[in-house]
Amino acid sequence: MTPPETTAHMAENPLLVERHGRVVTLTLDRPHRRNAMSTEMLNQLAYTLRELMGPGGDAPGALVLTGAGGTFSSGADTREPDWRDLSRRAVRRAHFRTVFAALHEAPFPVVAAVEGYALGGG
């Protein structure tokens, strides 16, 4: 079996992308914050989903979404400055909705491999 391909978009990447054949695994990788969704993590999710679902993209047969460090996700990272400014908070919430709508509308099965905390609100 071929080792998984890993794509790193930055030195400290909050989202790990691995491909095993036709299955892509996206790992929320901020265990020090219980995988709280930062702006950068949302940006990486949006970018990766566009790449997977875009025209000419290498669409997987299935997508697995999981979290690192024994936690799926503690929800939004409310310690980020965006959450202190009401106008920026509204933009961030819209970004959340866009990313989750893309997951919902994906043309392939999306599986959440949940371990530990899985929190959110809406």
C-alpha positions in Angstrom: 0.0 0.0 0.0 1.2 3.5 -0.8 1.8 5.8 2.1 -0.8 8.6 2.4 -0.2 11.9 0.6 -0.2 14.8 3.0 -0.7 18.4 1.8 0.6 21.1 4.0 -0.5 24.7 3.1 1.6 26.3 5.9 4.1 25.5 8.6 1.5 25.2 11.3 -1.5 23.9 9.4 -4.8 23.6 11.3 -6.1 21.1 8.7 -4.4 17.9 7.7 -5.3 16.4 4.3 -4.6 12.8 3.6 -5.6 10.7 0.6 -5.8 6.9 0.8 -6.8 5.8 -2.7 -10.2 7.4 -3.3 -10.8 8.3 0.4 -9.8 11.8 1.6 -9.4 12.4 5.3 -9.5 15.9 6.7 -8.2 16.1 10.2 -9.0 19.2 12.4 -5.5 19.7 13.9 -5.6 22.1 16.8 -5.6 19.7 19.7 -4.2 22.4 22.1 -7.5 24.3 21.5 -9.6 21.0 21.3 -9.8 21.6 17.6 -11.7 24.9 18.0 -12.4 26.2 14.5 -10.2 29.3 13.9 -10.5 31.6 10.9 -7.5 29.9 9.4 -9.0 26.4 9.8 -12.2 27.6 8.1 -10.2 29.1 5.3 -8.3 25.8 4.8 -11.6 23.8 4.9 -13.1 26.1 2.3 -10.0 25.9 0.1 -9.8 22.2 0.3 -13.5 21.6 -0.4 -13.3 23.9 -3.5 -10.2 21.9 -4.7 -12.0 18.6 -4.2 -15.4 19.7 -5.7 -14.2 22.1 -8.4 -14.2 21.5 -12.1 -11.2 19.3 -13.0 -10.7 18.5 -9.3 -9.8 15.0 -8.2 -13.1 14.3 -6.4 -12.8 11.5 -3.8 -15.1 8.6 -3.5 -15.7 9.6 0.1 -14.6 12.2 2.6 -13.8 11.6 6.3 -13.8 14.5 8.7 -12.1 13.9 12.0 -10.2 15.7 14.8 -6.8 15.2 16.3 -5.9 14.6 20.0 -9.0 12.7 21.1 -11.5 15.6 20.4 -13.6 16.1 17.3 -14.1 19.9 17.8 -15.1 22.2 20.6 -16.8 24.5 18.1 -15.9 28.0 17.1 -12.7 29.5 18.5 -14.3 32.3 20.5 -10.9 33.6 21.7 -10.1 35.0 18.2 -10.5 38.7 17.8 -13.3 38.2 15.2 -15.7 37.2 18.0 -15.2 40.5 19.9 -16.3 42.7 16.9 -20.0 42.2 16.0 -19.6 43.0 12.3 -16.7 40.6 11.9 -18.5 38.0 13.9 -21.4 38.1 11.4 -19.0 37.6 8.5 -17.4 34.6 10.3 -20.8 33.0 11.0 -21.6 33.4 7.3 -18.3 31.7 6.5 -19.2 28.8 8.8 -22.5 28.4 7.0 -20.8 28.4 3.6 -18.3 25.7 4.6 -21.0 23.5 6.2 -23.3 23.9 3.2 -20.5 22.7 1.0 -20.0 19.6 3.1 -23.8 19.0 3.0 -23.9 19.4 -0.7 -20.8 17.4 -1.5 -21.3 15.0 -4.4 -19.7 12.2 -2.4 -20.4 10.7 1.0 -19.1 12.7 4.0 -18.4 10.8 7.2 -17.7 12.4 10.6 -15.3 10.2 12.6 -16.2 11.7 16.0 -14.2 11.0 19.2 -14.5 13.0 22.4 -16.0 16.5 22.3 -18.2 17.5 19.4 -19.7 20.9 20.3 -21.2 23.7 18.4 -24.2 26.1 18.2 -26.3 27.7 15.7 
